[in-house]
Amino acid sequence: MKFVNKSDLNRKFIAFCIKKRLGRTNFSLKVIYFITSVLGRFEVHKNTNDFSKRGHYIPKFLLRRFRILESGPQKGMIYQYNFSKNSITEEPINKIAQLTDFYIFKKKGGGHSDYVEKEIFANFIENFGSQVIKTINQSEDDPDLTILEQNVLATFISHQITRTPAFYFNLRKYILFLYKKKLLKIEDLGSSEFMNEVIVKNKYNVTYEDMINFIPKIVLVVMKII
């Protein structure tokens, strides 16, 4: 009998549910979520210590959908537009939309961890998201997604929006804008209530034009610690 690590039970259960396309009703979805909440307690922090490598902030399985050709030398190539140079070039998919150790976090006890990059993004969000997207691609008409598949897809899209360097840069810029206007103190960043009201819900109604016209003159250093 094949041994299954208890920390992998939750991921394997979710994979099974998606493969069998379970979770079509609210009741079945509640049952699935209850089971995942129980199995999730067995998950442990994993750290491969495999650092100094470039990781994609746009998954390669998405980039491949836009490759130049389906076969031949250009199969692994994609068109890339450079905003600063106003130019389009052909680039290898393996070498674009990536940064070195972009999701590496500092641990409280010292050292670094790749848990977010390897487990949360790769093994969970990208893995399950790609399965649902494959279902959509293989459907000739309305894919009729289950409620579970809809939730997985929504999670994938929301994380994809917020995991890019551009989002990180603009979030820092937004915080610096509030700081300059004296609408935020550095210690406020430790309050989840403040973050939710002022940043997530945009309490002070900061506009797109405000962000475009604002040029930061100080640097905000974000310490990512788990």
BAFI-3210 file (N, C-alpha, C; in Angstrom, 3 decimals, decimal comma, padded with zeros to 6 digits):
// residues 226
n [1|2|3|4|5|6|7|8|9|10|11|12|13|14|15|16|17|18|19|20|21|22|23|24|25|26|27|28|29|30|31|32|33|34|35|36|37|38|39|40|41|42|43|44|45|46|47|48|49|50|51|52|53|54|55|56|57|58|59|60|61|62|63|64|65|66|67|68|69|70|71|72|73|74|75|76|77|78|79|80|81|82|83|84|85|86|87|88|89|90|91|92|93|94|95|96|97|98|99|100|101|102|103|104|105|106|107|108|109|110|111|112|113|114|115|116|117|118|119|120|121|122|123|124|125|126|127|128|129|130|131|132|133|134|135|136|137|138|139|140|141|142|143|144|145|146|147|148|149|150|151|152|153|154|155|156|157|158|159|160|161|162|163|164|165|166|167|168|169|170|171|172|173|174|175|176|177|178|179|180|181|182|183|184|185|186|187|188|189|190|191|192|193|194|195|196|197|198|199|200|201|202|203|204|205|206|207|208|209|210|211|212|213|214|215|216|217|218|219|220|221|222|223|224|225|226]
n.u [000,852|000,537|002,190|000,885|001,744|000,632|000,514|000,026|-002,535|-004,720|-004,278|-004,352|-006,961|-008,470|-007,620|-008,730|-011,469|-011,740|-010,956|-012,994|-015,017|-016,640|-018,793|-021,087|-023,355|-024,517|-024,617|-022,947|-020,604|-020,165|-019,668|-017,270|-015,605|-015,633|-014,287|-011,788|-011,016|-010,508|-008,516|-006,615|-005,362|-003,321|-001,334|002,007|004,709|006,773|010,042|012,236|014,627|015,684|016,968|017,728|016,783|015,034|011,627|008,405|006,003|003,835|002,224|003,742|002,083|000,035|001,342|002,141|-000,175|-000,199|001,856|003,979|003,956|002,600|004,295|007,721|010,729|009,759|007,879|008,386|008,441|007,381|005,617|006,792|005,977|007,618|007,176|008,672|010,462|008,815|008,548|008,381|009,370|010,630|010,615|011,964|009,715|010,500|012,105|010,860|008,611|009,358|011,134|013,994|013,755|011,331|009,124|010,190|010,257|011,121|011,830|010,579|012,339|014,741|016,624|015,337|012,328|010,707|008,109|005,698|006,005|006,513|004,578|002,008|001,509|002,471|001,822|-000,800|-002,588|-001,864|-001,766|-004,385|-005,906|-005,061|-006,136|-008,890|-009,042|-008,214|-010,432|-012,288|-011,115|-011,318|-013,973|-016,650|-018,713|-020,639|-018,964|-020,178|-019,376|-018,698|-019,691|-017,518|-015,404|-015,776|-015,115|-012,430|-011,369|-011,914|-010,292|-007,777|-007,626|-007,829|-005,521|-003,641|-003,821|-002,859|-000,241|001,836|004,778|004,060|001,682|002,628|004,369|002,595|000,991|002,784|003,230|000,710|000,483|002,555|001,528|-000,690|000,714|002,183|000,102|-000,614|-002,496|-002,007|-000,081|003,064|002,884|000,256|000,180|000,378|-002,091|-004,852|-007,484|-007,267|-005,905|-007,844|-010,007|-008,891|-007,070|-007,950|-010,764|-010,543|-010,930|-010,468|-011,034|-009,128|-008,079|-007,590|-006,278|-004,980|-002,979|-001,549|-000,464|001,107|004,373|006,569|008,899|010,265|011,412|009,761|010,320|009,427|009,055|008,907|007,692|007,310]
n.v [-001,199|002,199|004,772|007,724|010,960|012,687|015,449|015,992|015,263|017,057|018,516|016,390|015,514|017,737|017,768|015,360|015,955|017,964|016,598|014,669|016,344|017,295|018,952|020,384|021,406|023,628|022,340|020,063|021,414|022,628|020,361|019,498|021,683|021,489|019,073|019,736|021,679|020,153|018,332|020,199|020,807|019,079|019,951|021,035|023,373|023,716|023,767|024,038|025,246|026,020|028,374|031,519|031,312|031,972|032,768|032,372|034,942|035,059|032,217|029,525|027,825|029,462|031,362|029,748|029,460|031,600|031,340|031,711|029,809|026,480|024,420|023,517|025,675|028,086|027,368|027,528|030,225|033,642|036,694|039,756|042,833|045,875|048,466|050,751|051,015|050,903|048,691|045,480|042,209|038,866|036,415|033,816|031,674|030,573|032,501|034,912|037,211|036,811|036,731|036,722|034,881|036,099|035,535|034,753|034,472|035,948|034,142|033,989|032,923|033,314|033,102|031,971|031,225|029,188|028,495|029,807|030,264|027,646|025,890|027,226|028,877|027,321|024,466|024,581|026,922|027,443|024,835|023,699|025,687|025,537|023,089|023,579|025,552|024,032|022,366|024,246|024,988|022,605|022,315|022,508|024,287|026,084|025,534|024,793|025,005|023,577|024,601|024,480|024,495|027,064|028,612|027,901|028,884|031,637|032,198|031,676|033,679|036,062|035,909|035,927|038,493|039,943|039,117|040,092|042,020|044,630|045,096|044,936|047,141|049,288|049,069|049,748|052,368|053,464|053,294|055,023|057,383|057,818|058,112|060,466|062,283|062,307|060,490|058,096|056,231|054,704|052,671|051,939|050,029|047,619|046,902|044,957|045,759|048,455|048,186|046,881|048,713|051,208|050,636|048,304|048,845|051,427|053,885|056,679|057,399|057,477|058,296|057,039|058,937|060,344|058,512|058,282|060,838|061,081|061,099|059,193|060,098|058,917|055,730|052,686|049,975|046,691|044,153|040,824|038,411|035,189]
n.w [000,000|-000,839|000,853|002,257|002,984|005,825|005,787|003,174|002,662|002,510|000,114|-001,755|-001,420|-002,302|-004,956|-005,819|-005,600|-007,531|-009,840|-010,043|-010,327|-008,213|-005,785|-006,660|-005,524|-002,904|-000,455|-000,782|-001,221|001,240|002,754|001,583|002,212|004,969|005,387|004,273|006,074|008,292|007,388|006,741|009,096|009,407|007,817|007,303|007,698|004,919|003,608|001,080|000,821|-001,555|-003,062|-004,759|-007,358|-010,384|-010,466|-011,944|-012,099|-013,633|-014,419|-016,254|-017,684|-018,487|-020,068|-022,170|-023,596|-025,219|-026,964|-029,856|-032,000|-032,451|-032,869|-033,745|-033,721|-032,625|-030,797|-028,087|-027,692|-027,138|-027,826|-026,556|-025,145|-024,640|-022,542|-021,857|-023,975|-026,101|-027,853|-029,541|-028,950|-029,611|-027,192|-025,053|-023,349|-020,938|-019,830|-019,275|-017,519|-014,779|-011,643|-009,488|-006,548|-005,757|-004,161|-001,755|001,706|004,862|007,830|011,195|013,065|011,891|008,842|005,605|003,694|001,231|001,154|000,471|-002,299|-003,375|-002,231|-001,606|-003,916|-006,252|-005,782|-004,848|-005,656|-008,427|-009,449|-008,999|-010,200|-012,880|-013,596|-013,601|-015,569|-017,727|-018,006|-018,879|-021,318|-022,777|-023,141|-025,428|-025,447|-023,088|-020,135|-017,753|-014,932|-011,722|-008,381|-006,698|-008,572|-009,637|-007,405|-007,083|-009,473|-009,183|-006,979|-008,081|-010,102|-008,597|-006,981|-009,004|-009,973|-007,805|-007,312|-008,793|-009,735|-010,464|-009,046|-006,396|-006,417|-006,858|-004,605|-002,580|-003,385|-003,004|-000,201|000,547|-000,483|001,209|003,562|003,110|002,964|005,555|006,412|007,340|009,634|010,305|012,237|011,920|009,974|011,143|011,945|011,295|011,028|010,322|007,874|006,388|006,316|005,414|003,317|001,792|001,481|000,691|002,222|002,182|-000,367|-002,521|-005,756|-009,134|-010,648|-008,640|-007,934|-010,327|-010,619|-008,387|-007,149|-005,512|-002,926|-000,983|000,289|000,793|002,784|002,811|005,093|004,716|006,618|008,003]
ca.u [000,000|001,330|002,094|000,563|002,100|-000,570|000,517|-000,411|-003,905|-005,631|-004,058|-004,811|-008,430|-008,974|-007,346|-009,730|-012,765|-011,715|-010,895|-014,313|-015,937|-017,571|-019,099|-022,051|-024,398|-024,009|-024,443|-021,731|-019,459|-019,947|-019,047|-015,883|-014,872|-015,474|-013,226|-010,504|-010,647|-009,957|-007,260|-005,651|-004,653|-002,144|-000,325|003,175|005,528|007,821|011,040|013,244|015,876|016,180|016,857|018,499|016,254|014,009|010,295|007,422|004,829|002,760|002,520|004,135|000,981|-000,722|002,177|002,156|-001,407|000,039|003,096|003,902|003,548|002,326|005,370|008,916|011,594|009,037|006,895|008,704|008,635|006,195|005,870|006,827|005,967|008,375|006,529|009,644|011,093|007,756|008,996|007,928|010,430|010,340|011,379|011,670|008,756|011,201|012,931|010,111|007,633|009,928|012,123|014,702|013,312|010,319|008,190|010,917|009,929|011,972|011,199|010,742|013,505|015,942|016,654|014,292|011,432|010,076|006,817|004,664|006,234|006,441|003,380|000,762|001,304|002,671|001,099|-002,226|-003,324|-001,596|-002,101|-005,837|-006,406|-004,791|-007,075|-010,193|-008,874|-008,180|-011,823|-012,911|-010,543|-011,758|-015,414|-017,019|-019,654|-020,636|-018,355|-021,023|-018,483|-019,271|-019,465|-016,133|-014,539|-015,914|-014,345|-011,018|-011,019|-011,930|-009,091|-006,622|-007,612|-007,554|-004,112|-002,831|-003,838|-002,140|001,084|002,782|005,599|003,330|000,744|003,435|004,871|001,492|000,554|003,745|002,983|-000,542|000,784|003,362|000,628|-001,431|001,676|002,496|-001,098|-000,835|-003,685|-001,496|001,155|003,739|002,358|-001,060|000,340|000,279|-003,492|-005,651|-008,696|-006,871|-005,594|-009,096|-010,828|-008,215|-006,421|-008,828|-012,016|-010,215|-011,712|-010,274|-011,421|-007,988|-008,467|-006,565|-005,522|-004,092|-001,837|-000,773|000,228|001,952|005,739|007,152|010,246|010,885|011,324|009,132|010,896|008,473|009,678|008,009|008,100|006,318]
ca.v [000,000|003,410|005,646|009,119|011,871|013,345|016,868|016,094|014,768|018,115|018,775|015,234|015,491|018,775|017,297|014,328|016,622|018,673|015,588|014,035|017,469|017,318|020,288|021,051|022,037|024,325|021,372|019,273|022,313|022,776|019,113|019,530|022,681|020,963|018,064|020,415|022,378|019,132|017,843|021,293|020,858|018,207|020,565|021,559|024,291|023,051|024,693|023,294|026,029|026,085|029,798|032,120|030,873|032,855|032,168|033,078|035,518|034,614|030,793|029,138|027,198|030,555|031,938|028,831|029,659|032,729|031,109|032,132|028,671|025,259|023,468|024,134|026,458|029,180|026,818|028,009|031,672|034,485|038,112|040,581|044,273|046,668|049,763|051,843|051,134|050,842|047,719|044,101|041,246|037,458|035,993|032,464|031,648|030,222|033,599|036,162|037,293|036,119|037,440|035,841|034,844|037,147|035,143|034,208|035,214|035,778|033,433|034,646|032,403|033,522|032,369|032,257|030,119|029,233|027,836|030,511|030,048|026,245|025,206|027,977|029,260|026,251|023,222|024,787|027,852|027,208|023,455|023,526|026,643|025,025|021,994|024,168|026,213|022,944|021,960|025,281|024,906|021,382|022,369|023,100|025,390|026,475|024,438|024,441|024,751|023,325|025,712|024,345|024,955|028,516|029,172|027,692|029,824|032,990|032,290|031,756|034,986|037,118|035,838|036,290|039,951|040,557|038,533|040,620|043,153|045,888|045,250|045,229|048,511|050,240|049,014|050,584|053,751|053,852|053,498|056,236|058,504|058,034|058,582|061,861|063,071|062,142|059,664|056,799|056,185|053,431|051,657|051,504|048,892|046,400|046,699|044,367|046,574|049,638|047,754|046,553|049,907|052,290|050,183|047,431|049,532|052,772|054,780|058,082|057,587|057,815|058,033|056,601|060,142|060,626|057,602|058,603|062,108|061,035|060,594|058,954|060,617|058,081|054,321|051,839|048,634|045,749|042,933|039,685|037,462|034,190]
ca.w [000,000|-000,960|002,018|001,960|004,054|006,348|005,418|001,775|002,544|002,100|-001,312|-002,525|-001,356|-003,198|-006,316|-006,103|-005,791|-008,814|-010,897|-010,148|-010,504|-007,087|-005,285|-007,545|-004,718|-001,729|000,630|-001,031|-001,073|002,677|003,210|001,110|002,989|006,331|005,339|004,049|007,315|009,187|006,825|006,732|010,369|009,325|006,962|008,010|006,915|004,148|003,094|000,331|000,844|-002,936|-003,335|-005,859|-008,641|-010,929|-010,464|-012,772|-011,453|-014,518|-014,606|-017,613|-018,415|-019,104|-021,123|-023,318|-024,373|-026,123|-027,700|-031,251|-032,821|-031,714|-033,127|-034,296|-032,828|-031,968|-029,861|-026,747|-027,746|-026,989|-028,085|-025,351|-025,403|-023,685|-022,433|-021,834|-025,296|-027,104|-028,843|-029,387|-029,248|-029,375|-026,025|-024,566|-022,254|-019,702|-019,336|-019,105|-016,428|-013,632|-010,837|-008,562|-005,147|-005,564|-003,100|-000,617|002,912|006,036|008,932|012,493|013,760|011,091|007,586|004,631|003,360|-000,083|001,331|-000,290|-003,719|-003,770|-001,766|-001,783|-005,314|-007,232|-005,516|-004,592|-006,513|-009,848|-009,778|-009,098|-011,187|-014,225|-013,862|-013,942|-016,869|-018,719|-018,196|-019,708|-022,669|-023,447|-023,341|-026,712|-025,205|-021,689|-019,370|-016,610|-013,810|-010,411|-007,458|-006,251|-009,665|-009,708|-006,291|-007,394|-010,542|-008,612|-006,147|-008,982|-010,767|-007,614|-006,632|-010,159|-010,036|-006,686|-007,082|-009,771|-009,282|-010,666|-007,932|-005,215|-006,559|-006,690|-003,212|-001,847|-003,785|-002,344|001,211|000,640|-000,737|002,445|004,563|002,809|003,281|006,995|006,606|007,772|010,398|010,080|013,163|011,448|009,075|011,938|012,315|010,212|010,871|009,561|006,517|005,708|006,101|004,694|002,092|000,995|001,166|000,205|003,069|001,842|-001,783|-003,375|-007,137|-010,082|-011,013|-007,508|-008,029|-011,531|-010,425|-007,192|-007,340|-004,177|-002,717|000,034|-000,040|001,811|002,805|003,370|005,625|004,583|007,662|008,355]
c.u [000,883|001,093|001,834|000,897|000,868|-000,640|000,054|-001,872|-004,863|-005,513|-004,586|-006,340|-009,029|-008,771|-008,365|-011,089|-012,835|-011,718|-012,259|-015,422|-017,056|-017,830|-020,043|-023,155|-023,768|-023,751|-023,158|-020,480|-019,130|-019,270|-017,570|-015,062|-014,650|-014,322|-011,866|-010,046|-010,045|-008,589|-006,180|-004,850|-003,388|-001,024|000,805|003,943|006,644|008,775|012,132|014,608|016,516|016,023|017,702|018,074|015,139|012,675|009,320|006,301|003,614|003,077|002,821|002,987|000,064|000,056|002,176|000,907|-001,239|001,327|002,889|003,399|003,347|003,397|006,574|009,674|010,847|007,952|007,122|008,917|007,300|006,581|005,816|006,892|006,688|007,800|007,535|010,281|010,076|008,142|008,459|009,054|009,929|011,232|011,016|010,726|009,450|011,963|012,182|009,151|008,121|010,949|012,776|014,167|012,241|009,370|008,897|010,676|010,956|011,179|011,482|012,008|014,807|015,926|015,487|013,475|010,853|008,696|005,721|004,788|005,964|005,106|002,089|000,501|001,358|001,769|-000,395|-002,886|-003,104|-002,039|-003,602|-006,453|-006,215|-005,739|-008,438|-010,129|-008,823|-009,590|-012,553|-012,420|-011,071|-013,262|-015,754|-018,002|-019,542|-020,075|-019,171|-020,180|-019,241|-019,010|-018,027|-015,170|-014,606|-015,086|-012,844|-010,555|-010,962|-010,694|-007,848|-006,513|-007,248|-006,090|-003,221|-002,742|-002,897|-000,723|002,157|003,600|004,866|002,362|001,504|003,898|003,757|000,920|001,477|003,489|001,730|-000,296|001,591|002,526|-000,153|-000,515|001,993|001,318|-001,460|-002,142|-003,302|-000,211|001,764|003,178|000,970|-000,977|000,289|-001,138|-004,284|-006,922|-008,393|-006,620|-006,871|-009,892|-010,165|-007,650|-007,355|-010,097|-011,807|-011,053|-011,629|-010,487|-010,271|-008,313|-007,274|-005,674|-004,556|-002,819|-000,943|000,085|001,201|003,307|006,382|008,576|010,961|010,654|010,699|009,715|009,922|009,190|008,665|008,466|006,978|006,792]
c.v [001,242|004,311|007,078|009,974|012,636|014,814|017,078|015,704|015,829|018,393|017,631|015,139|016,519|018,358|016,251|014,964|017,331|017,676|014,948|015,067|017,445|018,767|021,060|021,765|022,727|023,359|020,570|020,135|022,515|021,535|019,090|020,501|022,214|019,962|018,726|021,168|021,408|018,665|018,920|021,395|019,999|018,821|021,153|022,500|023,519|024,094|023,898|023,972|026,116|027,525|030,214|031,580|031,810|032,113|033,020|033,663|035,416|033,156|030,450|028,503|028,254|031,159|031,056|028,977|030,777|032,553|031,364|031,014|027,443|024,199|024,206|024,967|027,551|028,686|027,330|029,500|032,407|035,927|038,887|042,057|045,000|048,088|050,906|052,081|051,149|049,893|046,327|043,162|039,827|036,971|034,561|032,518|031,382|031,393|034,917|036,052|036,547|036,999|036,446|036,004|035,890|036,824|034,504|035,095|034,967|035,073|034,147|034,193|032,606|032,670|032,734|031,007|030,311|028,570|028,494|030,207|028,609|025,593|025,969|028,312|028,061|025,046|023,401|025,645|027,577|025,809|023,271|024,480|026,148|023,891|022,533|024,845|025,173|022,458|022,946|025,177|023,713|021,356|023,079|024,245|025,819|025,325|023,999|024,059|024,463|024,534|025,676|024,862|026,473|029,184|029,046|028,696|031,256|033,216|032,460|033,151|036,096|037,109|036,246|037,811|040,555|040,026|039,081|041,779|044,485|046,143|045,620|046,685|049,526|050,208|049,857|052,067|054,292|054,153|054,780|057,495|058,837|058,599|060,063|062,766|062,994|061,420|058,286|056,991|054,801|052,335|051,162|050,251|047,559|046,077|046,152|045,169|047,817|049,278|047,489|047,802|050,923|051,835|049,338|048,162|050,976|053,840|056,237|058,370|058,112|057,398|057,542|057,775|060,537|059,796|057,930|059,846|062,094|060,402|060,424|059,497|059,897|056,627|053,558|050,443|047,716|044,494|041,816|038,605|036,478|033,437]
c.w [000,000|000,239|001,580|003,169|004,512|005,942|003,979|001,590|002,014|000,599|-002,178|-002,530|-002,300|-004,651|-006,740|-006,409|-007,143|-009,971|-011,133|-010,327|-009,451|-006,670|-006,182|-006,783|-003,515|-000,579|000,442|-000,875|000,406|003,255|002,825|001,947|004,432|006,369|005,150|005,309|008,324|008,683|006,826|008,015|010,354|008,477|007,815|007,095|006,225|003,580|002,387|000,375|-000,536|-003,424|-004,539|-007,222|-009,081|-010,995|-011,260|-011,913|-012,371|-014,834|-016,063|-018,383|-019,053|-020,267|-022,375|-024,182|-025,395|-026,929|-029,188|-032,152|-031,944|-031,930|-033,714|-033,287|-032,052|-031,003|-028,447|-026,674|-027,618|-027,316|-026,774|-025,731|-024,283|-023,659|-022,524|-023,203|-026,432|-028,250|-028,518|-029,807|-029,019|-028,238|-025,633|-023,367|-020,920|-019,084|-019,148|-017,929|-015,191|-012,925|-009,877|-007,140|-004,829|-004,411|-001,907|000,608|004,013|007,138|010,253|013,204|013,023|009,845|006,686|004,316|001,967|-000,051|000,488|-001,778|-004,134|-003,401|-002,080|-003,243|-006,258|-006,986|-005,286|-005,675|-007,994|-010,272|-009,977|-010,119|-012,602|-014,592|-014,273|-015,308|-017,989|-019,024|-019,104|-021,147|-023,450|-023,698|-024,657|-026,560|-023,746|-020,848|-018,163|-015,398|-012,520|-009,521|-006,945|-007,310|-009,807|-008,609|-006,537|-008,442|-010,021|-007,742|-007,011|-009,601|-009,781|-007,185|-007,791|-010,302|-008,995|-006,468|-008,009|-009,188|-009,414|-009,518|-006,655|-005,244|-006,288|-005,285|-002,343|-002,130|-003,100|-000,864|001,415|000,406|000,536|003,535|004,350|003,182|004,765|007,295|007,127|008,559|010,215|010,988|012,755|010,584|009,817|012,350|011,141|009,967|010,033|008,104|005,732|005,365|005,169|003,351|001,220|000,550|000,704|000,915|002,639|000,355|-002,654|-004,802|-007,975|-010,476|-009,893|-007,607|-009,224|-011,298|-009,243|-007,519|-005,967|-004,087|-001,580|-000,331|001,122|001,709|003,507|003,816|005,554|005,557|007,929|009,588]
res [m|k|f|v|n|k|s|d|l|n|r|k|f|i|a|f|c|i|k|k|r|l|g|r|t|n|f|s|l|k|v|i|y|f|i|t|s|v|l|g|r|f|e|v|h|k|n|t|n|d|f|s|k|r|g|h|y|i|p|k|f|l|l|r|r|f|r|i|l|e|s|g|p|q|k|g|m|i|y|q|y|n|f|s|k|n|s|i|t|e|e|p|i|n|k|i|a|q|l|t|d|f|y|i|f|k|k|k|g|g|g|h|s|d|y|v|e|k|e|i|f|a|n|f|i|e|n|f|g|s|q|v|i|k|t|i|n|q|s|e|d|d|p|d|l|t|i|l|e|q|n|v|l|a|t|f|i|s|h|q|i|t|r|t|p|a|f|y|f|n|l|r|k|y|i|l|f|l|y|k|k|k|l|l|k|i|e|d|l|g|s|s|e|f|m|n|e|v|i|v|k|n|k|y|n|v|t|y|e|d|m|i|n|f|i|p|k|i|v|l|v|v|m|k|i|i]
***
